[in-house]
Amino acid sequence: MEKEIFTIEELLSMGFKEQTGDELDNGGYYRWWETVKHHSSIDITYEYDAAGNFTSGYVEISGHVLNGRPVTKSDVQLLLEIM
């Protein structure tokens, strides 16, 4: 299954704010967005190769990476509703 990623416009429309990204050792870079509500946060990090192609990403809830099955767009939207 291909990983679902939000567009920047989608993230901003859901209340996420872009934070400071940085370069990676392999020549790529990462960008991340955060939203905070009721003392809980959701962080979404996307990694890109040097050509700007998405390579991986992950979601954190209040500093804890969500593992298990891949997190979908619907999952993130549900988490926002729960918060």
One Martini backbone bead per residue (centre of mass of N, CA, C, O) as a GRO file, in nm:
protein
   83
    1MET     BB    1   0.096   0.036   0.023
    2GLU     BB    2   0.057   0.359  -0.019
    3LYS     BB    3   0.142   0.645   0.117
    4GLU     BB    4  -0.027   0.886   0.285
    5ILE     BB    5  -0.030   1.235   0.199
    6PHE     BB    6  -0.023   1.555   0.270
    7THR     BB    7  -0.074   1.855   0.189
    8ILE     BB    8   0.002   2.162   0.276
    9GLU     BB    9  -0.288   2.270   0.261
   10GLU     BB   10  -0.415   2.056   0.444
   11LEU     BB   11  -0.252   2.111   0.697
   12LEU     BB   12  -0.329   2.411   0.729
   13SER     BB   13  -0.646   2.363   0.737
   14MET     BB   14  -0.602   2.182   1.019
   15GLY     BB   15  -0.375   2.365   1.195
   16PHE     BB   16  -0.101   2.338   1.091
   17LYS     BB   17   0.248   2.407   1.160
   18GLU     BB   18   0.539   2.492   1.042
   19GLN     BB   19   0.853   2.382   1.097
   20THR     BB   20   1.184   2.322   1.138
   21GLY     BB   21   1.385   2.193   0.923
   22ASP     BB   22   1.626   1.962   0.760
   23GLU     BB   23   1.900   1.800   0.694
   24LEU     BB   24   2.032   1.506   0.568
   25ASP     BB   25   2.290   1.281   0.531
   26ASN     BB   26   2.179   1.192   0.223
   27GLY     BB   27   2.079   1.498   0.105
   28GLY     BB   28   1.828   1.542   0.225
   29TYR     BB   29   1.503   1.613   0.379
   30TYR     BB   30   1.292   1.777   0.627
   31ARG     BB   31   0.945   1.808   0.727
   32TRP     BB   32   0.730   1.980   0.976
   33TRP     BB   33   0.419   1.944   1.161
   34GLU     BB   34   0.199   2.124   1.400
   35THR     BB   35  -0.049   2.049   1.657
   36VAL     BB   36  -0.242   2.207   1.927
   37LYS     BB   37  -0.462   2.044   2.179
   38HIS     BB   38  -0.523   2.011   2.492
   39HIS     BB   39  -0.208   1.931   2.553
   40SER     BB   40  -0.186   1.818   2.260
   41SER     BB   41   0.005   1.654   1.995
   42ILE     BB   42   0.068   1.675   1.638
   43ASP     BB   43   0.313   1.515   1.432
   44ILE     BB   44   0.441   1.570   1.096
   45THR     BB   45   0.677   1.377   0.904
   46TYR     BB   46   0.880   1.448   0.612
   47GLU     BB   47   1.077   1.280   0.370
   48TYR     BB   48   1.343   1.370   0.138
   49ASP     BB   49   1.513   1.385  -0.128
   50ALA     BB   50   1.725   1.574  -0.322
   51ALA     BB   51   1.477   1.591  -0.546
   52GLY     BB   52   1.192   1.600  -0.364
   53ASN     BB   53   1.114   1.312  -0.286
   54PHE     BB   54   0.924   1.109  -0.125
   55THR     BB   55   1.020   0.855   0.136
   56SER     BB   56   0.900   0.943   0.431
   57GLY     BB   57   0.694   0.893   0.737
   58TYR     BB   58   0.546   1.040   1.046
   59VAL     BB   59   0.362   1.002   1.358
   60GLU     BB   60   0.291   1.210   1.645
   61ILE     BB   61   0.191   1.180   1.993
   62SER     BB   62   0.318   1.353   2.226
   63GLY     BB   63   0.613   1.213   2.126
   64HIS     BB   64   0.475   0.952   1.995
   65VAL     BB   65   0.517   0.701   1.790
   66LEU     BB   66   0.328   0.554   1.547
   67ASN     BB   67   0.264   0.220   1.533
   68GLY     BB   68   0.214  -0.035   1.298
   69ARG     BB   69   0.009   0.076   1.109
   70PRO     BB   70  -0.059   0.281   0.880
   71VAL     BB   71  -0.123   0.616   0.867
   72THR     BB   72  -0.399   0.792   0.788
   73LYS     BB   73  -0.587   1.053   0.713
   74SER     BB   74  -0.830   0.959   0.884
   75ASP     BB   75  -0.676   0.924   1.147
   76VAL     BB   76  -0.595   1.219   1.185
   77GLN     BB   77  -0.882   1.335   1.182
   78LEU     BB   78  -0.975   1.175   1.432
   79LEU     BB   79  -0.768   1.284   1.633
   80LEU     BB   80  -0.864   1.578   1.614
   81GLU     BB   81  -1.149   1.521   1.722
   82ILE     BB   82  -1.063   1.400   1.999
   83MET     BB   83  -0.903   1.658   2.092
   0.00000   0.00000   0.00000
